[in-house]
C-alpha cells in the first residue's frame, strides 16, 4: 500500500519537479489559477446576462490589434488591449441605436474587425511563431513577467467588480428597476464590457484567442447547472476552472498535447457530466421526474376506475 501511494505521489509531482519542464509547468499552473479566479467571477456575469456572443465578438475583434502590433513591432498585449477597448466602446454605442439590434451590431463589428486582421495578416509572407501562440495559446511559455501582469490586471478587475458589485447585480437581473431608481444602466453595461475585454486580453498568452471564450464561459456555465444563487455560482465557477486547469495540465504533460486545449477539453467534460448529474436539470433528474409523473398518472387512473 505504501508503495502504491508513493508511486501516485511521484506521478503527481513529476511535472513540477521535472529538470527541464518543472519551472514552465509551475508558471503555467499559477497563470491558469489566476485566470480561473478572474474568469470565474467575470464569467458568472457573462453567463447570467447571456453575453457569450459579446465575448466571442471581442475575441475576434482584437485580432487586428494583435496583427498591427506584430507588424509595427509593438507589444502584443498592448495592441490587443487597445483593440478590445475600442471594440467594447463601439459595441456599447451602436447597441444604443434602436434601429440596429445589439446582436446585429456585434455581428457586423466583430466579423469586420476579424476580416481586417486577416487582410493585414495575409499581406505578410510569414507571421512567426509568436503570433501563432496568441491564436492558440502557449501555456508553457508563460514567464514570471506574464504572471505579474496577469496578477496585477486581475486584481484591478476584481477590485472594480467588488466596488460596483451591487449596481452590476441589479442591472444584470432587473435593468428596468435599475433605470427606475436612477442607475446609469448604459454606463454599467459599458463598464462590464470593458472588464470582459480586459479579462479576454489578459488570458491571451495562456489560452490564446481561439480558446479564451470556452475557458471563460464553460466553468461558469457548469456552475450554473448546480446552483441558482449568484454568490454560490461564482466561487463554484472559480473552483471548476481551477480543477480543470490542474487536470488539463496533467493531460498536456503526460499525453504530450497542447496544455491550453487540454484545459478546455477537461472543462467541457465537466460541463457534460454536470448536464447528466445536475440536481436541478440533469438527465438523471429528468428521467426520475418523468418516472414519477407516469406513476402519478397511473395511480390517478386506478383511483378513477375504483
ChimeraX attribute file (.defattr): number of C-alpha atoms within 10 A of each C-alpha:
attribute: neighborCount
match mode: 1-to-1
recipient: residues
	/A:1	6
	/A:2	7
	/A:3	8
	/A:4	9
	/A:5	10
	/A:6	11
	/A:7	11
	/A:8	12
	/A:9	11
	/A:10	12
	/A:11	12
	/A:12	12
	/A:13	11
	/A:14	16
	/A:15	20
	/A:16	16
	/A:17	14
	/A:18	12
	/A:19	9
	/A:20	10
	/A:21	14
	/A:22	16
	/A:23	17
	/A:24	18
	/A:25	23
	/A:26	17
	/A:27	20
	/A:28	25
	/A:29	22
	/A:30	19
	/A:31	26
	/A:32	29
	/A:33	20
	/A:34	20
	/A:35	28
	/A:36	26
	/A:37	23
	/A:38	26
	/A:39	31
	/A:40	30
	/A:41	23
	/A:42	24
	/A:43	29
	/A:44	27
	/A:45	22
	/A:46	24
	/A:47	19
	/A:48	15
	/A:49	12
	/A:50	12
	/A:51	16
	/A:52	18
	/A:53	14
	/A:54	22
	/A:55	25
	/A:56	19
	/A:57	24
	/A:58	32
	/A:59	25
	/A:60	21
	/A:61	28
	/A:62	27
	/A:63	26
	/A:64	24
	/A:65	24
	/A:66	26
	/A:67	23
	/A:68	19
	/A:69	17
	/A:70	18
	/A:71	13
	/A:72	8
	/A:73	9
	/A:74	13
	/A:75	12
	/A:76	20
	/A:77	19
	/A:78	14
	/A:79	20
	/A:80	29
	/A:81	21
	/A:82	17
	/A:83	23
	/A:84	28
	/A:85	21
	/A:86	17
	/A:87	23
	/A:88	26
	/A:89	16
	/A:90	15
	/A:91	24
	/A:92	20
	/A:93	14
	/A:94	17
	/A:95	18
	/A:96	13
	/A:97	11
	/A:98	8
	/A:99	8
	/A:100	12
	/A:101	13
	/A:102	17
	/A:103	12
	/A:104	11
	/A:105	18
	/A:106	26
	/A:107	16
	/A:108	12
	/A:109	19
	/A:110	22
	/A:111	14
	/A:112	15
	/A:113	21
	/A:114	20
	/A:115	16
	/A:116	17
	/A:117	20
	/A:118	14
	/A:119	13
	/A:120	14
	/A:121	19
	/A:122	11
	/A:123	9
	/A:124	9
	/A:125	7
	/A:126	9
	/A:127	14
	/A:128	9
	/A:129	9
	/A:130	13
	/A:131	16
	/A:132	13
	/A:133	18
	/A:134	23
	/A:135	20
	/A:136	20
	/A:137	26
	/A:138	21
	/A:139	26
	/A:140	22
	/A:141	15
	/A:142	22
	/A:143	16
	/A:144	14
	/A:145	9
	/A:146	16
	/A:147	19
	/A:148	12
	/A:149	15
	/A:150	23
	/A:151	18
	/A:152	12
	/A:153	17
	/A:154	22
	/A:155	15
	/A:156	14
	/A:157	20
	/A:158	16
	/A:159	12
	/A:160	14
	/A:161	19
	/A:162	11
	/A:163	10
	/A:164	13
	/A:165	13
	/A:166	11
	/A:167	15
	/A:168	21
	/A:169	15
	/A:170	16
	/A:171	21
	/A:172	19
	/A:173	12
	/A:174	10
	/A:175	16
	/A:176	13
	/A:177	13
	/A:178	18
	/A:179	14
	/A:180	9
	/A:181	8
	/A:182	8
	/A:183	17
	/A:184	14
	/A:185	19
	/A:186	16
	/A:187	11
	/A:188	16
	/A:189	16
	/A:190	18
	/A:191	19
	/A:192	21
	/A:193	24
	/A:194	21
	/A:195	21
	/A:196	27
	/A:197	25
	/A:198	21
	/A:199	24
	/A:200	28
	/A:201	29
	/A:202	26
	/A:203	28
	/A:204	24
	/A:205	27
	/A:206	26
	/A:207	29
	/A:208	26
	/A:209	26
	/A:210	17
	/A:211	20
	/A:212	27
	/A:213	24
	/A:214	20
	/A:215	30
	/A:216	31
	/A:217	24
	/A:218	25
	/A:219	32
	/A:220	30
	/A:221	22
	/A:222	26
	/A:223	28
	/A:224	24
	/A:225	19
	/A:226	19
	/A:227	16
	/A:228	11
	/A:229	9
	/A:230	15
	/A:231	11
	/A:232	13
	/A:233	23
	/A:234	23
	/A:235	17
	/A:236	22
	/A:237	28
	/A:238	26
	/A:239	19
	/A:240	23
	/A:241	33
	/A:242	24
	/A:243	19
	/A:244	26
	/A:245	28
	/A:246	21
	/A:247	17
	/A:248	23
	/A:249	29
	/A:250	21
	/A:251	19
	/A:252	18
	/A:253	17
	/A:254	11
	/A:255	11
	/A:256	11
	/A:257	14
	/A:258	19
	/A:259	27
	/A:260	26
	/A:261	24
	/A:262	23
	/A:263	28
	/A:264	24
	/A:265	18
	/A:266	21
	/A:267	26
	/A:268	19
	/A:269	15
	/A:270	20
	/A:271	21
	/A:272	14
	/A:273	14
	/A:274	20
	/A:275	18
	/A:276	16
	/A:277	16
	/A:278	21
	/A:279	15
	/A:280	15
	/A:281	14
	/A:282	18
	/A:283	16
	/A:284	15
	/A:285	15
	/A:286	16
	/A:287	11
	/A:288	12
	/A:289	12
	/A:290	12
	/A:291	12
	/A:292	12
	/A:293	12
	/A:294	12
	/A:295	12
	/A:296	12
	/A:297	12
	/A:298	12
	/A:299	12
	/A:300	12
	/A:301	11
	/A:302	10
	/A:303	9
	/A:304	8
	/A:305	7
	/A:306	6
